[in-house]
Structure formats: C-alpha cells, structure tokens
Amino acid sequence: MVFFKRELSPVEIFERALKDKQATRQKLTERLIVAERALDEKRVVAERLAKAGASNGQLDRAEAKMQVVEQKAKALRASVAECDDQMVLAERALADAVAQRDRDRAANEIESVATAIEQAVPRFEIGAAALVDAVTRGRAALSEANRFAADVDDIRREVLSAAELICWELRAAATRARAGNINVALLAPPEAKLLPAPETDRQMIYTLNPLTWREGDEVKRVAAFTMAALPKTLLPLALAHQHVDYLNARRVQTLIHVHGSGQQQAEPMPDDPALVDLDALGVQAEESPRADVA
C-alpha cells in the first residue's frame, strides 16, 4: 500500500526549520564547551611547564597542542554565532507565516459570511415574491392589500441592493485582510444615503468621477471612487460617458483595492469644477438628436 505524505503548511515548514536550527546549535554548544575545557587544560599544562623551566621543545609542543584546540574552539564559536543569526531569520519567517495564516483565516471567515448572504438572497427573494403573489392573487383585492404588496416589493428591492453592497464590502475587506492592510471602515454597515429609496429603482455602481443628480426636491452628490446606488434611469447615460462602472468590472476591483469603497469620503461641494451633472448631461443628449434632425 502506498502512503502519501501530507503537504506541510508554511507554518509547519518554518517550525521544522527552526527546530532543526535549535538542535544544531545545541550540538555545537556542547562541542564548544568540550573544546573550551580542553583549551583550559592545555593552557594549564603550558603554564605549568613554563613555570617549571621546561625545555624549548616541550614548550613548543605544549603551545602547538594549545593552538590546535584554540583554533577548534574559535571555529566552533563562529559556527554558534552563525547558527544564532540563522535562528533569528527562522524565527522571523515563522512569525510572518503565523501572521499570514491568521490573516487567511480571518479573510476566509469574512468571505464565508458573504457567501452565506449570497446563498440566502434567492430564498428571500422567492419568499417575498410568494408573499406578494398571495396578497394580490384574489380577484377582490383590497386597496390595503395592494399597498401592503407594494411595500413588500419595495423592501425586497431595497434588501437585494443592500445585500449586493455588503457582499462587495465583505469581499473587499477579505482581500485587504489577506494582504495585511484591512480597512475597518469596510466592515461598517452601509450608510442609509447609499441605500436606494423604495420608490426609485436603483443599481449599485462605482463612481469614476464626482456626480450629482436630482431626485424631486433633493440634490444628490457622490464623490469619485465611491459605491453608490444610482437610479437606473441615469445608468445608461453615466455608463456611456465613462462616469461609472459596474461593481464586477475588473478595473473597479482594482480601484476598490486602491481607493476603498469611498464610504468615508466627504460629499463633493456644489462648486466643485470636476462635478458631473447627470441631469444636464441627459438634457444635452436629448438636444443633440434634435439638432441633427434640424
């Protein structure tokens, strides 16, 4: 029977390397202790011969033996010092591997939350649709029931948009956590102003320029490099002029990693020269065909 060895994780590899270095240093230290003891003995012998007035030949032989042991002890000291330096590097590599493992675990947990939300969204949508269908199925539907069904449908669209936003936020946070520079702001709940109003059908997008538009009496302004809920009526115009892009676009993923989701950015000022008025852009788009016809 053939047994396959389990592939070691980076932490296990660096732990094993560190243990090997520690074992090597222990052996070198033991050999150094023996060599230093032998050196002390040779020094005592040489000193005793010198004090006793031994011949030059005896002194030469004693010094030669002492130098041999001294060179051996010196080489062992250098080996121990080199092993100490290698142990420092091994400990540092092990600490980095442990930190990366912890970051990967945190990122996996964040991604699992996003996956759970994405898997639960279809069930929620089916349940909401079933509730609306149950209310409006009867022929003699009351106005109260119709209003209730409309409210449920508005809530459904709002929850779907919010779920899309939080999933992108969580995945961006997981990417940053895995890289070691997690932005705590990414884990904050989405601001209410980014959620779509019940009466307006919206699409979550990523802005490439600061934008402004009007919704009734309210003027909306959003900074560049920000996740925002744009009315779908303005979406084709903004996409055509490269002022926004979809969240799953490749360049948007890069911009999120560079600039973040933009939730902490301040709203642009009304006199900002870079501010793009989508309503005015729509008027210009309508006037252009008329001018061509004329």
VENHUGI-V320804 format. One record per pair of residues at least 24 apart in sequence whose ideal C-beta (glycine too) atoms are under 6 Angstrom apart, sorted by the first residue. I is the first residue (numbers start at 1). J is the second residue. Records with the same first field share a line. If there is no record, write none. Layout:
I=J + J
//
This chain:
10=97
11=97 + 98 + 101
14=93 + 94 + 97
17=90
18=90 + 94
21=86 + 87 + 90
24=83
25=83
28=79 + 80
31=76
32=76
35=72 + 73 + 76
36=73
38=69
39=69 + 70 + 73
42=66 + 69
103=177 + 178 + 180
106=177
107=174 + 177 + 178
110=170 + 173 + 174
111=174
113=170
114=167 + 170 + 171
117=163 + 167
118=167
121=163
128=152 + 156
154=198
158=196
161=196 + 204
162=195
164=204
165=190 + 204
168=247
169=261
172=256
183=260
185=264
194=228 + 229
196=229
200=231
201=232
202=229 + 231
203=230 + 232 + 235
204=229 + 247
205=230 + 244
206=245 + 247 + 252
207=244
208=243
209=243 + 276
210=268 + 272 + 274 + 275
211=276 + 278
212=275 + 277
213=278 + 279
214=279
221=267 + 268
223=265 + 268
225=255 + 259 + 262
226=262 + 265
227=261
234=278
237=281 + 282
238=278
243=276
//
